[in-house]
Amino acid sequence: MFEADLLPSEHPPADSRSTGAQRPSRCTALYNSLVERSGVGIAALDAHCRVQSANRALLTLLDRGTAEVQDVEFTDLLQLDSGSRLQFNFNQLRMGRTGRFTECVKVKRPDGTVQGDLTAIRLRAPARTADPLIVLLQADPATADDAGGDTRPRLLSEVDAKILEGVAAGASTIQLATQLFLSSKGIEYHVSTMLRRLKVPNRPALVSRAYTMGIISSGSWPPRVQREYVY
């Protein structure tokens, strides 16, 4: 993350002997650890849609350093096609007229562009404080491989792979959320991304497609994703 946290730092009470003195910092550390392990590019924006912090996955996707993205308006990091509604949607989000939106976008990189899925979310902030915005960005593996000259079929992040293995084993969303220390919405986000990527309508079809493509090893239990499909 910039390597700044996506959450504002929290200061424990002066009396370190109090029971919950270290709890806020531990929660913040756990949150930031999950952000880094998610495999999804994540950025926190201010009320003017300028990047305030970003995790390593996003910086890697953009192929940029922290100084190149900090305080830059997020849409400047994307290639906007004529007639794009992206700027309009960000304005609607910023003004509180919508709580979130999702779009396919083209990400600018020094070596070209990469197509990806963007989800922007408006969070609630305390009174008299501007609501922050969070952006989730995941590259389409095919275009990401083309941009880097790598022909390996890297389709899944580490988290995607663990979720796919769990879905193939019959685990529910709640069970997966507990096992992977993610929220139920986080699990559903990753599942939805895999459904779009593999062009299937539901979880049973996702598992069937994964076996057909060789993503999941046949003849093994519990199900295991082949490592060459993980980026």
ABEGO torsion letter per residue (X at the ends): XOBBBABBBBBBBABAABAAAAAAAAAAAAAAAAAAAAGBBBBBBBAAGBBABBBAAAAAAAGBBAAAABGBBAAAABBBBBGBAAAAAAAAAAAGABABBBBBBBBBBAAEBBBBBBBBBBBBBBBGBBBBBBBBBBBBAAAAAAAAGBABBBABBAAAAAAAAAAAAGBBAAAAAAAAGBBAAAAAAAAAAAAAAAGBABAAAAAAAAAAAGABBBGBOBBBBBAAABX
